[in-house]
Amino acid sequence: MAATLEARKLHILEHLAEVQNEAVIHQIENLLFPNRDWWLDLSEREQKSILNGAKQAKEGKKVEFKTLMQRLKERSA
């Protein structure tokens, strides 16, 4: 016999209380609250970095993707 909806929810809550993985919690939040503004989940540092990148792009300070990848490859070598 299938568990009732209430029993299934309780079972999920019991397991959720034990979850320590931040990524799993984040995925559950995204599932439950799909319209949440992702910007609010970013740290202040991440927000500043994105805004700085947008500012640089507006100023014409751009690099082609191929060039960027080559530079990154050279740094890691």
DOKOLMI-928685 format. One line per field, with one value per residue (C-alpha): residue number from 1; residue in one letter; y, x, z. Coordinates in Angstrom, 1 decimal. Layout:
REM residues N
resi NUM ...
resn A ...
c2 Y ...
c1 X ...
c3 Z ...
REM end
This chain:
REM residues 77
resi 1 2 3 4 5 6 7 8 9 10 11 12 13 14 15 16 17 18 19 20 21 22 23 24 25 26 27 28 29 30 31 32 33 34 35 36 37 38 39 40 41 42 43 44 45 46 47 48 49 50 51 52 53 54 55 56 57 58 59 60 61 62 63 64 65 66 67 68 69 70 71 72 73 74 75 76 77
resn M A A T L E A R K L H I L E H L A E V Q N E A V I H Q I E N L L F P N R D W W L D L S E R E Q K S I L N G A K Q A K E G K K V E F K T L M Q R L K E R S A
c2 0.0 3.4 5.8 8.8 12.2 13.3 10.3 10.9 14.6 13.7 11.1 13.8 16.3 13.7 13.3 17.0 17.7 15.6 17.2 19.0 19.6 23.3 22.5 20.1 22.7 25.2 22.9 22.2 26.0 26.4 23.7 25.1 28.8 28.9 32.6 33.7 36.3 34.5 37.9 37.8 34.4 35.9 37.2 40.9 40.1 38.1 41.0 43.5 41.3 40.9 44.7 45.4 43.0 44.7 48.1 47.0 45.5 48.8 50.6 48.3 46.4 43.0 39.9 37.2 33.9 32.1 34.7 34.3 30.5 30.7 33.0 30.7 27.7 29.5 30.5 26.9 25.5
c1 0.0 1.3 2.2 -0.1 0.9 1.4 3.6 5.7 6.2 7.3 9.7 11.3 11.5 13.3 15.9 16.1 17.0 20.1 21.3 24.7 25.4 24.8 24.4 21.5 19.8 20.2 18.7 15.7 15.2 15.3 12.7 10.4 10.9 11.6 10.9 13.4 15.8 19.2 21.0 20.0 21.8 25.1 27.6 28.5 31.8 30.2 27.7 30.6 32.5 29.6 28.8 32.5 32.5 29.4 31.0 34.2 32.2 30.4 33.7 34.9 37.3 36.4 38.4 37.3 36.5 39.3 41.8 40.6 40.8 44.3 45.4 44.0 45.7 49.0 48.6 48.0 50.9
c3 0.0 -0.9 1.8 2.3 1.2 4.7 5.5 2.4 3.3 6.8 5.5 3.2 6.1 8.3 5.6 4.8 8.4 8.0 4.7 5.2 1.5 0.6 -3.1 -2.3 -0.2 -3.0 -5.5 -3.3 -2.8 -6.6 -7.0 -4.3 -5.2 -9.0 -9.3 -6.7 -8.0 -8.4 -7.9 -4.3 -3.8 -4.9 -2.4 -2.4 -4.0 -6.8 -7.5 -7.6 -10.0 -12.4 -12.3 -12.9 -15.9 -17.3 -16.9 -18.6 -21.5 -22.0 -22.0 -24.8 -22.6 -24.1 -25.0 -27.5 -25.9 -27.9 -26.6 -23.0 -23.2 -24.6 -21.8 -19.2 -20.8 -20.8 -17.1 -16.1 -18.0
REM end
